[in-house]
């Protein structure tokens, strides 16, 4: 920087002495063109130095996290209350919108009745199992008695003390009783399986209704939309009487958060050669003419969409970019010094200068003059007509 200034000073002195003071040579068009050529090339030193030592960009804007407020409801639902005003700050957890709760309350009440019935059915299953046990005991006893009679009548018929018909009848009765035992055993097993059908110790029928009830309570809670963070809403178009829900697509409002605000600046890729995280930055915002804000580099987004290839069956076809297409840029995330960021409105545009060698030095001085000129010119530009 100093060397370039000395070269320019001595060059101007030599031109003045040779052509104007002592007039050793006549200042012709040829000498004028040659002198201008040398002078412009010396100026390139300042252009290169400012470009790489203090990168500067006017493509800067305030970025802020926003949350799309989408009703999570199972059916189109009437908006009953709007509890928020546009541009009025609200705290996290404050109610914003309320929807008609009646359909969801009725659904909860219906499922609560079904849950009570399901729990009662579990008691019925216990009773059915006890009945099946008693029935099995009864069938078993009858089967034992039938076998005793069958053995007795068979022996009597063989000794001539009884008829063969009674023995055959006893044999048939035994088979009937044995079948009844098997039937009672199957019924007991069925009752036991119905009773043992559970998840984590809860009957499956009860668990199913409990899950449906939890879902219904979830949607009942969603009939009120609360503020997810500290922030505010702009362009509020929601009014009581409108219908929103699963048929309506998209959000009903955009919630602008208070925290996490930063400045995103686009730079040409070569300008970021010496830029690192933590370096000081000066920002001039169009919203505040004549003011300069201190900040620092938080992150360098070294990624650009032009380097992304999407999966497809088509081979890439690389063509030279047209001359009218701007060079690919990288974004730099810049955060402001100080905790109060409420004055930096979302979408505010401006300019930013990064000082890669600190705030001191000749290059920094020139850049600080330049960005302050930009800031003060915002009082006049753009000129309305």
C-alpha positions in Angstrom: 0.0 0.0 0.0 2.7 2.5 1.0 4.9 1.4 -1.9 2.0 2.0 -4.3 1.4 5.5 -2.9 5.1 6.4 -3.2 5.2 5.1 -6.8 2.2 7.2 -7.7 3.6 10.3 -5.9 7.0 10.1 -7.6 5.4 9.3 -10.9 3.2 12.4 -10.7 6.2 14.5 -9.6 8.2 13.3 -12.6 5.4 14.0 -15.0 5.0 17.5 -13.6 8.8 18.2 -13.7 9.4 16.8 -17.2 6.3 18.1 -19.0 5.2 21.2 -17.1 7.9 22.6 -14.8 11.0 22.4 -17.0 9.2 21.4 -20.2 11.9 19.0 -21.3 9.4 17.2 -23.5 6.2 18.3 -25.1 3.1 16.6 -23.6 1.6 15.1 -26.7 -1.3 12.6 -27.1 1.2 9.7 -27.2 2.8 10.8 -23.9 -0.7 11.3 -22.4 -1.8 7.8 -23.4 1.5 6.3 -22.1 1.2 8.2 -18.8 -2.4 7.1 -18.3 -1.5 3.5 -19.0 1.1 3.5 -16.3 -1.1 5.4 -13.9 -4.0 3.0 -14.3 -1.8 0.0 -13.8 -0.5 1.4 -10.5 -4.2 1.9 -9.5 -4.7 -1.8 -9.9 -2.6 -2.3 -6.8 -5.3 -0.5 -4.7 -8.1 -2.4 -6.5 -6.4 -5.8 -5.8 -5.6 -4.9 -2.2 -9.1 -3.7 -1.3 -10.6 -6.7 -3.1 -8.7 -9.3 -1.1 -7.7 -7.6 2.1 -11.1 -5.9 2.7 -13.7 -7.8 0.7 -16.8 -5.7 0.1 -20.3 -6.6 -1.1 -23.6 -4.7 -1.4 -25.5 -8.0 -1.7 -26.4 -8.3 2.0 -29.7 -8.9 3.7 -30.9 -9.7 7.2 -32.0 -13.3 7.6 -34.4 -14.5 10.3 -35.9 -17.8 11.2 -39.6 -18.1 10.5 -42.0 -20.8 11.5 -45.0 -21.6 9.3 -48.1 -22.0 11.4 -50.0 -25.0 10.0 -53.1 -26.3 11.8 -52.6 -30.0 12.7 -56.3 -31.0 12.6 -58.1 -34.1 11.1 -60.8 -32.2 9.3 -61.7 -28.7 8.1 -62.3 -26.7 11.3 -63.8 -23.3 12.0 -61.5 -20.5 13.4 -63.3 -19.1 16.4 -60.8 -16.7 17.9 -57.7 -14.7 16.8 -55.8 -13.8 19.9 -52.8 -12.1 18.3 -52.3 -8.7 16.7 -50.0 -8.1 13.7 -46.6 -6.7 14.5 -47.2 -7.1 18.3 -44.5 -9.1 20.1 -45.7 -12.3 21.9 -43.9 -14.6 24.3 -43.3 -18.3 23.8 -46.4 -20.3 24.7 -48.9 -17.4 24.2 -52.2 -18.6 22.5 -52.4 -17.3 18.9 -55.5 -18.9 17.3 -58.4 -21.1 18.5 -60.5 -23.4 16.5 -63.9 -25.0 17.1 -63.3 -27.6 19.8 -66.7 -29.3 19.7 -66.0 -32.0 17.1 -62.8 -33.0 18.9 -64.5 -33.0 22.3 -67.2 -35.3 21.0 -64.6 -37.6 19.6 -62.8 -37.7 23.0 -66.0 -38.4 24.8 -66.9 -41.2 22.4 -63.5 -42.8 22.9 -63.6 -42.5 26.7 -66.9 -44.4 26.6 -65.3 -47.1 24.4 -62.3 -47.3 26.8 -64.6 -47.9 29.7 -66.4 -50.6 27.7 -63.0 -52.2 26.7 -61.9 -52.2 30.3 -65.2 -53.8 31.3 -64.8 -56.4 28.6 -61.5 -57.4 30.3 -63.4 -58.2 33.4 -65.9 -60.2 31.3 -62.9 -62.2 29.8 -61.8 -63.0 33.4 -65.4 -64.2 34.1 -65.5 -66.2 30.8 -62.3 -67.9 31.8 -63.6 -68.9 35.2 -66.8 -70.3 33.5 -64.6 -72.2 31.1 -62.6 -73.7 34.0 -65.8 -74.8 35.8 -67.2 -76.2 32.6 -64.0 -78.2 32.0 -64.1 -79.5 35.5 -67.7 -80.5 35.1 -67.0 -82.2 31.7 -64.0 -84.0 33.2 -66.1 -85.3 36.1 -68.9 -86.5 33.8 -66.3 -88.2 31.6 -64.8 -90.0 34.6 -68.3 -91.2 35.7 -69.2 -92.2 32.1 -66.0 -94.3 31.9 -66.9 -96.0 35.3 -70.3 -96.8 34.0 -68.9 -98.1 30.7 -66.5 -100.4 32.4 -69.1 -101.7 34.8 -71.8 -102.3 32.2 -69.2 -104.0 29.9 -68.2 -106.4 32.7 -71.8 -107.2 33.5 -72.7 -107.8 29.9 -69.7 -110.1 29.6 -70.8 -112.2 32.7 -74.4 -112.3 31.7 -75.5 -109.8 34.4 -76.4 -107.1 32.0 -77.5 -106.4 28.5 -75.2 -105.7 25.6 -77.4 -102.7 24.7 -76.7 -101.0 28.0 -72.9 -101.6 27.5 -73.1 -100.1 24.0 -75.1 -97.1 25.3 -72.5 -96.5 28.0 -69.7 -96.7 25.4 -71.4 -94.0 23.3 -72.0 -91.8 26.3 -68.3 -92.1 27.2 -67.3 -90.8 23.8 -69.8 -87.9 24.1 -68.4 -87.0 27.5 -64.8 -87.2 26.2 -65.7 -84.9 23.3 -67.3 -82.5 25.8 -64.0 -82.5 27.8 -62.1 -81.5 24.6 -64.6 -78.8 23.8 -64.4 -77.4 27.3 -60.6 -77.5 27.1 -60.7 -75.6 23.8 -63.0 -73.0 25.2 -60.8 -72.5 28.2 -57.8 -72.1 26.0 -59.6 -69.6 23.9 -60.6 -67.6 26.9 -57.1 -67.7 28.2 -55.7 -66.5 24.8 -58.2 -63.6 24.7 -57.3 -62.6 28.2 -53.5 -62.9 27.6 -53.6 -60.8 24.4 -51.8 -57.7 25.8 -49.0 -55.2 25.1 -46.9 -54.3 28.1 -49.4 -55.8 30.4 -52.4 -54.0 28.9 -55.1 -55.8 27.0 -54.9 -55.1 23.2 -58.4 -53.9 22.9 -57.8 -51.5 25.8 -54.5 -50.4 24.4 -56.1 -49.8 21.0 -58.7 -47.5 22.4 -56.2 -45.8 24.7 -54.1 -45.0 21.6 -57.1 -43.6 19.7 -58.0 -41.5 22.8 -54.5 -40.1 23.0 -54.6 -39.2 19.4 -58.0 -37.5 19.9 -56.6 -35.6 22.9 -53.6 -34.5 20.8 -55.9 -33.1 18.1 -58.1 -31.5 20.8 -55.0 -29.7 22.1 -54.2 -28.6 18.6 -57.4 -26.6 18.4 -55.3 -23.9 20.0 -52.1 -22.8 18.3 -49.5 -21.4 20.7 -46.4 -19.2 19.9 -43.5 -21.6 19.4 -40.9 -18.9 20.4 -40.7 -15.3 21.2 -41.6 -13.3 18.1 -44.4 -11.7 16.1 -46.6 -12.1 13.1 -46.9 -9.8 10.1 -49.5 -9.8 7.4 -52.1 -11.4 9.6 -55.0 -12.4 7.4 -56.7 -15.0 9.6 -60.2 -14.0 10.8 -62.8 -15.8 12.9 -65.2 -17.6 10.6 -62.6 -18.9 8.2 -62.1 -22.7 7.9 -58.7 -24.4 8.1 -57.6 -27.9 8.5 -56.5 -30.9 6.4 -58.2 -29.7 3.2 -56.5 -26.3 3.3 -52.9 -26.4 2.0 -50.1 -24.4 3.5 -49.8 -22.3 6.6 -52.3 -19.7 7.8 -49.5 -17.4 9.1 -45.8 -16.9 9.3 -44.3 -16.5 12.8 -41.1 -14.4 12.8 -38.8 -15.5 15.6 -36.8 -13.0 17.7 -33.6 -15.0 18.1 -31.1 -16.3 15.7 -31.0 -13.2 13.5 -28.0 -12.7 11.2 -26.7 -11.0 8.1 -26.1 -13.1 4.9 -23.7 -11.6 2.4 -22.8 -12.9 -1.1 -19.2 -12.6 -2.2 -17.3 -13.6 -5.3 -15.4 -16.7 -4.5 -11.9 -15.3 -5.0 -12.7 -12.5 -2.6 -12.9 -15.0 0.3 -9.3 -16.2 -0.1 -8.2 -14.7 3.2 -11.5 -14.5 5.0 -11.8 -16.6 8.2 -14.3 -17.0 11.0 -14.1 -14.4 13.7 -12.7 -11.5 11.6 -14.2 -8.1 12.2 -16.9 -6.7 9.9 -18.6 -3.3 9.3 -22.1 -3.3 8.1 -24.1 -0.4 6.5 -27.9 -1.1 6.4 -30.1 0.8 4.0 -32.7 1.1 6.8 -30.3 3.2 8.8 -28.5 5.8 6.6 -25.4 7.3 8.0 -24.9 4.5 10.6 -22.2 1.7 10.7 -22.7 -1.5 12.7 -19.9 -3.7 14.1 -20.1 -7.4 13.5 -17.9 -10.5 12.9 -17.7 -13.4 10.5 -19.7 -16.4 11.9 -19.5 -18.9 9.0 -18.4 -19.2 5.4 -20.9 -21.2 3.3 -18.5 -22.8 0.8 -21.3 -24.4 -1.3 -23.1 -23.3 -4.4 -26.0 -24.9 -6.3 -24.1 -25.0 -9.5 -22.0 -27.8 -8.1 -24.9 -30.0 -7.3 -25.9 -32.9 -9.6 -29.2 -34.6 -9.0 -29.6 -38.3 -9.5 -31.1 -39.1 -12.9 -30.7 -41.3 -15.9 -29.4 -38.4 -18.0 -25.7 -37.9 -18.5 -24.5 -34.4 -17.4 -24.1 -32.0 -20.3 -21.5 -29.3 -19.4 -21.9 -26.1 -21.4 -20.0 -22.8 -20.9 -21.9 -20.3 -18.9 -23.3 -17.4 -21.0 -21.4 -14.1 -20.5 -24.5 -12.5 -19.1 -24.7 -15.0 -16.3 -23.0 -13.7 -13.1 -20.1 -15.6 -11.6 -21.0 -18.1 -8.8 -20.8 -16.7 -5.3 -20.5 -18.0 -1.8 -22.5 -16.7 1.2 -20.9 -15.5 4.4 -22.9 -15.6 7.6 -22.3 -12.5 9.8 -23.5 -11.9 13.3 -23.8 -8.5 14.9 -22.0 -7.4 18.1 -24.4 -6.8 21.0 -27.5 -8.7 22.2 -30.2 -6.3 20.9 -31.1 -7.4 17.4 -34.7 -6.3 17.3 -33.9 -3.2 15.3 -32.5 -5.3 12.4 -35.7 -6.1 10.5 -36.0 -9.3 8.5 -35.1 -8.7 4.8 -33.2 -5.4 5.5 -30.5 -4.9 2.8 -27.2 -3.2 2.9 -23.4 -3.6 2.4 -20.7 -5.3 4.4 -16.9 -5.1 4.5 -14.7 -7.8 6.0 -11.3 -6.7 7.4 -9.1 -9.7 7.1 -6.1 -7.9 8.7 -8.0 -6.1 11.4 -9.5 -2.6 11.6 -6.1 -0.9 11.4 -3.9 -0.2 8.4 -4.1 1.7 5.1 -6.4 -0.8 3.3 -8.8 -0.8 6.2 -8.8 3.0 6.2 -9.7 3.2 2.5 -12.5 0.6 2.9 -13.9 2.3 6.0 -14.1 5.5 4.0 -15.9 3.6 1.2 -18.5 1.9 3.3 -19.2 5.1 5.2 -19.7 6.9 1.8 -22.2 4.1 0.9 -24.0 4.6 4.2 -24.3 8.4 3.9 -25.4 8.2 0.2 -28.4 6.2 1.4 -29.8 9.6 2.5 -30.1 10.5 -1.2 -30.1 7.3 -3.2 -32.3 6.0 -4.7 -33.6 9.4 -5.8 -37.4 9.4 -6.1 -39.0 10.9 -9.2 
